[in-house]
Amino acid sequence: METLHIMQGQARRWNARKLWVWLHRWVSLAAGLLLVLLGLSGSALVWRAELDAVLNPAWLQARPDCATAETAQEAEPIRRVLQRLAEHAPGRKPALIVAPAQPGAAYQVWERRDPQTGWRREHFIDARCGLYLGHRDRGAVRWDAAHLMPTLFELHRYLLSGDRGETVVGIGGLLLLGLGLSGIWLAWPARPSWRSWRQALSIKTGASTARTWFDVHRAVGLWMAPVLIVLSLTGAALAFGESTRALVGSVLPVQNWPKLKPSAQPAAASTDWDYDALARAAEAQFPAGQARWTRITLAKASEGQTELRLLQQGEWRKDTGSTRLRLNLQGQPQARHDPLHTAAGNQVLDFIYPLHKGEALGLGARLLWTLFGLVPALLLGSGVFLWLRRRAARA
């Protein structure tokens, strides 16, 4: 009787294994190209800022000083930027100003997204020398040096298809998570031991081609499983942002950013505001030298407030920071989000994006994230090879 129960248990495990093998194989074949595309583009985007600066040094790298640069002019860079934009691109409506990531590089002025094309024009202006350097259209699918990195970002985040593409990317992240977990289950030794785990995590030398690729598929999948879980979860979380926020909020306290209401008394036009003074006022809200502004959203006359993004020392996000501050025309704070002193749920939400990029964990993580971007192509290629070889053997 006991032997019968053992045999029945083994049969159930065998049937479950066959089902997981079938799911693992066909989900991989169905979603493989999408995951390969996301992996390869993600490898490049880990170094998006650095690659963009190499491709467009005149815009994104420090520029040489010019004879016309004056201390007074350097003290009011935002005013100078808006003046040059009005002179060289009349009729354009600025919506966002981005401070240069490298000191001495050009400022970026973003327009609002065009409702028809979905593009967002980005202008580059040297504030010290008063030079208009050019522009590019974010969202336009172009593969020249100016548009390569923005196009790769649109491809990785939206599949060049807007919100629908973002949903597909989120589903792809969940499928990748499922493939990773099913792969771990299938590779798990039936009788775990030091010897069986060493065999599962290594590649046997001198074996047949099929055995070598099987070992590669299993060992690489197991070694990279922790990274796979992190990137698939964070990628899906970013794609389904509202659902992620609600899920985190159901477990941890989350402080919501207050919605901006129209002002009872319309303020001056956005270009008439003293944004240089507002930037200094925003930085003064923090200890001296601890924060610098990275982005300013130009105010609407009906709102009477402007929003700034700042980067504090010690933040997880190293490019623009997650600190947000909303000021009125007089420079008085109306709302504030400090990622270093906020609710636990907000800290989790702020950590997702820099973790997905790898910058939150330093250079080593960025290198590992880059290497992982090649893994979907390796796993798909080896899996297809083994599957086709097995079909041929059966035939």
Buried (B, 14 or more C-beta within 10 A) or exposed (E): EEEEEEEEEEEEEEEEEEEBEEEBBEBBEEBBEBBBBBBBBBBBBBBBBEBBBEBBEEBBBEBEEEEEEEEEBEEBBBBBBBBBBEEBBEEBEBBBBBBBBEEEBBBBBBBEBEEEEBBBBBBBBBBBBBBBBBBBBBBBEEEEEBBBBBBBBBBBBBBEBEEEBBBBBBBBBBBBBBBBBBBBEEBEEEEEEEEEBEBBBEBEEEEEEEEBBBBBBBBBBBEBBEBBBBBBBBBBBBBBEEEBBEEBBEEBEBEEEEEBEEBEEEBEEBBEBBBBBBBEBBBEBBEEEBBBBBBBBBBBBEBBBBBBBBBBEEBBBBBBBBBBBBBBBEBEEBBBBBBBEBBEBBBBBBBBBBBBBBBBBEEEBBEBBBEBBBBBBBBBBBBBBBBEBEEEEEE
